[in-house]
Amino acid sequence: MRIQREQVVAAAWTLLDEGGLEGLTMRVLAKALSIQAPSLYWHFPGKQALLDAMADTLLQDVARTVTADSPWESVVRSVAGDLRRAFLQHRDGARVYAGTFVVSEHTLRVSDTLIGSVGRAGLAPREAGWAAFTVLDYVLGFTIEEQGFSAQEAETKERAGALRERASARYPHAAGAMDAILDRDFERRFDFGLELLIAGIRARIPTV
């Protein structure tokens, strides 16, 4: 019985959750599926093609409660929140998506919703596209850092003391903000950054 493409992607996510992005290889995946490499390469010619398919599945539930006709600020908040939750579903989820150039249904649907909403608000097509990718880049960067902190919990705690000590000795502004820098309330930090981004988009929208 020929293995299906969806089975390959599901198995890849299982391996990723177990061993991280570095542990996901085509050889290990073929072994996990109990198939020969040619059967795997029939679906995906290489690891990047596999990651592209995985990245697209991450977006399958994103932007399902809003449309391009919804108020643009609601769209930005909803899409950004959906993206972060999607990336956090799997170990290294944000890293899987980062660096991909996925031309597929879910990616285009989410992009169209976001670009359309800020475009309707008054941004020109080029700025609307850039704004949409700025939202994506923010979520990706934030979530990569968030997952990195979580993966190195013990090491991060050890370094926190050294960071405070060094900042206190030479960098007073950083020292004064150290509690905020080391704050593990990722929800509040994410919302704060997102509101800054929304304020920036709002400032670019022409006033009548």
Secondary structure, 3 states (H helix, E strand, C coil): CCCCHHHHHHHHHHHHHHHCHHHCCHHHHHHHHCCCHHHHHHHCCCHHHHHHHHHHHHCCCCCCCCCCCCCHHHHHHHHHHHHHHHHHCCCCHHHHHCCCCCCCHHHHHHHHHHHHHHHHHCCCHHHHHHHHHHHHHHHHHHHHHHHHHHHCHHHHHHHHHHHHHHHHHHCHHHHHCHHHHCCCCHHHHHHHHHHHHHHHHHHHCCCC
